[in-house]
């Protein structure tokens, strides 16, 4: 069975790449209302490709914003049921002038595939669909029962997915979730992710005069909202550590065993710093990986106001705006952290201005899966077999909100099984994907489904 499936996947590569090219060509930017039609086209593309894979019940599910794709196949009596997750939406391609090729045109250059969304998450989420097709096409059928849930709102915080999952909880019942989203740590070695940080986002507006003022006529006589915003931002940290009152109250100390495991990882810190073009910086007392995976953060994502066009304009602006995100670790709670940051901003607001705080685009609690989880072990064994080296167990600095939804609503743990890697300029210009990872991913997904058929019921 496996030999036939792998041969089908190898023979079908040219057509699979064409399919990926068509998928990437759809500008499914979920945050842009003008792209709503394109997002729907991407969902329809996924639904059609899933229906083509085999005898699968496929349905497009409407939500309050963008639709999702549901798929179901129950042709493996007595075998476990695996819920496969991915997302078809992408980030905006801006700034366009920094792309070396059109962002929505899959372009091969220097042994890489370039295009917006090719790494996050279109190539990796296409892989399990193609593997399912390979099982059906070779007459063997998949070794496990399958559920598919592909959304189109992940890049805007999956606001409608919890509602959909609750509404379809019976249809989505499974033994484990395997996510095609969630990039591996680095390209040279496989890894399985055991944790992800939570997320809180918020923004605040500092208001000063009733209108923009001439900076010569009025400067020095009234408060400047941009100065006040800068002072508020400066108050958020103290020497690399978040200075918000009570921010660390619920933070769980890093387990000594986890710290010891970090020391054993093959991590070229200087190479990493050279790659990002910045020196090391952060909370004192912790190394780079500990800061990125297991410690909470507060980042300024945007600070703007006043004149931003070419040249100069001598203006004292009426307001200034700041966008923030916090990454959370056990046992921090999103609502509690949001309240503490909001209170800090209110307490530290400078004289002469007022400040209003609004909730951002989404939030999620931190996530962790037990390193000895049967499905996680199956993933690690599969990666070791395919790559020829043991898989590292790592954390993830980012957030995949759906993992909490699946645990909260369905009672299921999520295994991240993506073949993207964290260095592929995800969300940035010139996002790319490695063709060899696409090939390895096809083989690994086929082998993982067979492994899961043998033992995930041990959950």
Secondary structure, 3 states (H helix, E strand, C coil): CHHHHHHHHHHCHHHHHHHHHHHHCCCCECCCHHHHHHHHHHHHHHHHHHHHHCCCEEEEECCCCCCEEEEEECCCCCCCEEEEEEECCECCCCCHHHCCCCCCCCEEECCEEECCCHHHHHHHHHHHHHHHHHHHHCCCCCCCEEEEEEECCHHHCCCCHHHHHHHCCCCCCCCEEEECCCCECCCCCCEEEEEECEEEEEEEEEECCCCCEEHHHHECCECCHHHHHHHHHHCCEECCEECCCCCCCCCCCCCHHHHHHHHHCCCCHHHHHHHHCCCCCCCCCCCHHHHHHHCCEEEEEEEEECCCCCCCCCEECCEEEEEEEEEECCCCCHHHHHHHHHHHHHHCCCCCCEEEEEEEEEEECCEECCCCCHHHHHHHHHHHHHHCCCCEEEEECCCCCHHHHHHHHHCCCEEECCCCECCCCCCCCCCEEEHHHHHHHHHHHHHHHHHHHHHHHHC
